């Protein structure tokens, strides 16, 4: 019954979001704002909302600010449809009462980031850090912050591994399975990770993590979606490009991540 309800929710809410924003125009270059160089939605990057105590989806940037989303700037991939659709689902399933109109975007050394316990970063294959960003974000994680890494694949691992160890030099990255608390002690019971579909990469998604003090009995600090792109499902749900049951799995993962990050 719960699975059936969640499937219905994805159909209704994602379809509503799709209609609200006018649908996609012209395939992968259309959407919120049409093309503005480099493909993607070309949507304007909105100013951050002031902190009011409510949950806000936080996206991390690792270049200077940009005025519009573009596929050429990797951290902006799937903005803003991905998080707008996801927070609508999150609100319908939980009592988090997240802002759904937009996300906030912060550099890794922005002091305002410490007001938000969950942060999302995508495409770390070209991620680079300053020493100040590395030390500040280390403090963010050690104070209780939870990082979700998404949207990268095999050839990107070397750079990601180098950058994350600049933040957490002693970190041990471990493979996660269905017994990991983030998959069953948060919201949904996600028992079989082999059933999680991949949006466009070859092979199966790989889920990895970094625990506090490298101790699996402590909290997970970093959640790594490797060789997959969970937010691609969020972005394109409601368009009919992927089966609803596949989009459901991506939404379930996102909901679990946020609930876990908020409660651990």
C-alpha positions, -999 to +999 in steps of 0.1 A: +000+000+000+028+024+009+045+017-024+013+023-043+007+056-026+042+068-032+039+059-069+007+079-071+023+108-054+051+109-079+027+109-108+005+136-094+031+159-079+057+156-106+030+161-132+017+191-114+052+206-112+057+199-149+025+217-158+032+245-134+065+253-151+053+250-186+068+216-194+099+211-214+104+230-246+128+217-272+141+186-254+171+189-231+177+226-238+142+238-228+124+242-195+125+270-171+143+296-192+152+281-226+188+279-238+214+303-224+246+288-237+259+253-230+226+236-229+206+229-197+175+249-186+192+283-187+172+292-157+182+323-137+201+316-105+178+331-079+191+350-049+193+330-017+163+331+006+170+345+041+171+320+069+137+315+086+142+281+103+125+261+076+142+234+055+158+247+023+175+225-003+211+237-003+232+233-034+270+238-032+289+257-059+326+254-066+331+282-090+323+319-087+286+328-089+269+326-123+237+343-134+221+314-153+221+276-151+243+260-177+255+225-184+290+240-188+291+248-151+289+213-136+275+221-101+244+237-117+232+206-134+195+198-129+189+233-113+162+243-105+138+216-116+155+188-097+152+204-063+119+220-069+103+187-078+121+169-050+110+193-023+074+190-034+076+152-029+094+157+004+066+179+017+038+156+006+054+126+024+068+143+055+062+171+080+094+189+071+076+219+055+105+226+032+106+257+009+096+244-025+100+275-046+137+274-049+170+263-034+199+282-019+234+281-033+265+285-012+302+282-016+318+257+007+333+283+029+301+305+032+294+310+069+256+309+062+260+273+052+262+264+089+225+273+093+216+243+071+223+207+081+220+191+047+240+201+016+240+187-020+269+187-045+269+173-080+294+165-107+326+164-085+346+152-115+357+188-120+354+199-084+383+220-070+388+235-036+407+263-020+425+256+013+400+278+031+370+260+016+384+227+026+390+237+062+357+255+066+337+226+051+356+202+073+343+222+103+308+221+088+308+183+086+324+179+121+297+201+136+270+178+123+265+187+086+255+160+061+268+160+025+251+143-004+273+138-035+256+129-068+260+127-105+295+113-113+310+082-128+341+061-131+365+086-148+357+112-121+366+092-091+402+102-089+395+139-086+367+134-062+389+112-040+416+138-040+393+167-031+373+149-004+405+139+013+416+175+014+384+181+035+387+149+056+423+137+053+418+106+074+385+096+059+379+060+049+354+057+021+333+025+024+308+007+002+273+008+016+246-019+013+210-023+022+219-028+059+232+007+062+210+028+084+205+055+058+186+030+037+163+016+064+163+038+096+153+070+080+119+068+062+116+042+034+129+006+037+153+003+008+165-033+011+180-041-023+203-015-038+207-037-069+172-028-078+180+009-079+180+020-116+207+040-133+195+070-153+220+068-182+253+054-170+264+019-178+264-007-150+249-005-115+249+026-092+274+023-064+266+038-030+295+047-007+299+068+025+321+083+051+313+078+087+323+100+116+357+089+130+355+061+103+332+043+127+301+026+112+284+027+146+284+065+144+267+089+120+272+089+083+287+123+073+290+119+035+266+100+012+281+092-022+259+083-052+286+070-076+281+060-112+246+074-112+226+106-112+197+106-088+187+142-094+183+135-131+152+115-122+140+144-101+145+169-129+128+149-156+100+132-136+066+140-151+079+141-187+074+104-194+110+099-204+115+073-176+091+048-159+074+061-128+087+033-107+123+042-115+116+079-105+100+066-073+133+049-063+152+081-069+127+101-048+129+075-020+166+078-018+164+116-016+138+115+011+158+090+031+189+111+028+172+143+040+155+126+069+187+109+079+207+141+077+181+160+098+179+133+125+215+123+129 
